[in-house]
Amino acid sequence: MSMILKGKCIRLGLPAPKVYDTQKSYIKRLMIMGHKVNTRLCRFIGIANLHSIISSLKKKGVVFVTEHGLAKCPETNEIPPYHVDIIYMTQEQIRHHLKIKPEPTTAK
């Protein structure tokens, strides 16, 4: 598993990854916070396989929007003419996810 590049996340205005974040949990957290995530952004911050994360999240029942479109490259600040995966959660999907998320268990 490759490491999420904290400095590049911060440079883009994204939250710093937590020590315990996996690539999948970080992408999910970004969407819950209202961020749009795309292939170019992911590669810039050290996540090379957004398409695999999309598949895994869908298998786990996470509901979000998947689109294919143009996206700015954070490295060059240009918009290449090739479409990439773009994922995000609508406000309704965020509310639904937060409502069904199980409460953390506490030790007794």
Backbone torsions as a table, in degrees:
resi	resn	phi	psi	omega
1	MET	NA	130.9	179.6
2	SER	-84.9	161.5	-174.9
3	MET	-89.7	143.0	174.8
4	ILE	-79.9	129.5	-174.2
5	LEU	-84.0	100.8	-174.0
6	LYS	-56.3	-46.4	-178.4
7	GLY	-60.3	-40.5	179.8
8	LYS	-71.4	-34.1	176.3
9	CYS	-61.1	-48.8	-178.5
10	ILE	-63.5	-40.9	178.4
11	ARG	-57.7	-32.2	179.5
12	LEU	-88.6	0.2	-179.3
13	GLY	83.2	16.0	177.9
14	LEU	-92.4	157.4	176.2
15	PRO	-67.4	150.0	176.1
16	ALA	-66.3	140.2	175.9
17	PRO	-65.8	143.8	176.1
18	LYS	-76.6	158.7	-179.7
19	VAL	-57.5	-36.7	-176.4
20	TYR	-88.7	-2.8	-178.2
21	ASP	-66.1	133.3	165.7
22	THR	-93.3	170.6	177.0
23	GLN	-58.6	-43.2	-178.4
24	LYS	-65.0	-44.2	-178.2
25	SER	-69.2	-33.6	178.7
26	TYR	-67.7	-44.9	178.5
27	ILE	-61.0	-44.1	179.0
28	LYS	-62.1	-43.0	179.5
29	ARG	-63.3	-40.5	177.3
30	LEU	-59.7	-44.5	-179.5
31	MET	-65.2	-41.0	179.6
32	ILE	-63.6	-29.8	178.4
33	MET	-81.7	-2.7	176.6
34	GLY	97.3	8.0	179.6
35	HIS	-83.2	146.1	167.6
36	LYS	-90.2	137.8	-177.4
37	VAL	-121.6	135.4	178.1
38	ASN	-134.4	168.9	-175.5
39	THR	-58.6	-42.5	-177.7
40	ARG	-65.7	-43.6	177.2
41	LEU	-59.5	-45.9	-178.3
42	CYS	-61.1	-45.7	-179.6
43	ARG	-62.5	-36.9	179.8
44	PHE	-62.9	-36.8	-177.8
45	ILE	-94.4	8.3	173.2
46	GLY	99.8	11.2	178.1
47	ILE	-108.8	107.2	-171.8
48	ALA	-89.8	-12.0	-169.7
49	ASN	-128.0	58.7	-179.2
50	LEU	-57.3	-37.2	-178.8
51	HIS	-59.7	-36.4	177.8
52	SER	-70.5	-37.3	178.3
53	ILE	-66.6	-40.0	176.8
54	ILE	-57.4	-48.8	-179.9
55	SER	-60.3	-45.0	-179.0
56	SER	-64.7	-43.4	179.6
57	LEU	-63.9	-40.1	179.0
58	LYS	-64.6	-39.4	177.9
59	LYS	-63.9	-30.7	178.4
60	LYS	-80.9	-3.5	177.7
61	GLY	88.9	10.8	177.3
62	VAL	-74.2	127.9	-177.5
63	VAL	-99.7	127.2	178.6
64	PHE	-158.8	169.7	-179.7
65	VAL	-93.9	135.6	174.2
66	THR	-119.2	126.8	177.4
67	GLU	-128.8	165.6	174.2
68	HIS	-125.5	122.3	-177.2
69	GLY	-164.0	-174.2	179.7
70	LEU	-81.6	146.7	179.6
71	ALA	-146.7	144.6	178.7
72	LYS	-69.9	139.2	175.3
73	CYS	-84.6	119.4	-179.5
74	PRO	-63.2	-24.5	-178.0
75	GLU	-74.5	-43.4	-174.5
76	THR	-105.9	-12.7	-174.2
77	ASN	61.2	24.3	176.8
78	GLU	-112.7	162.5	176.5
79	ILE	-110.0	98.9	178.2
80	PRO	-62.8	154.8	-175.3
81	PRO	-79.0	11.4	-177.1
82	TYR	-105.8	135.1	-179.5
83	HIS	-74.6	147.1	178.0
84	VAL	-132.0	168.6	174.6
85	ASP	-71.6	136.3	175.5
86	ILE	-130.0	124.7	-179.3
87	ILE	-127.2	149.1	177.9
88	TYR	-166.5	167.5	174.7
89	MET	-111.9	138.0	172.6
90	THR	-74.4	165.9	178.5
91	GLN	-58.8	-38.8	178.6
92	GLU	-64.5	-41.6	178.9
93	GLN	-65.8	-37.8	178.0
94	ILE	-63.9	-47.6	179.5
95	ARG	-60.5	-43.1	179.6
96	HIS	-62.5	-44.5	-179.4
97	HIS	-62.7	-43.9	-178.7
98	LEU	-67.9	-29.5	179.6
99	LYS	-73.2	-38.0	-176.4
100	ILE	-91.5	-8.1	-179.3
101	LYS	-62.3	127.4	-179.1
102	PRO	-65.8	145.2	177.2
103	GLU	-69.6	142.6	177.1
104	PRO	-65.3	144.1	178.7
105	THR	-83.8	148.9	176.8
106	THR	-114.6	142.1	178.8
107	ALA	-76.3	142.2	178.9
108	LYS	-110.7	NA	NA
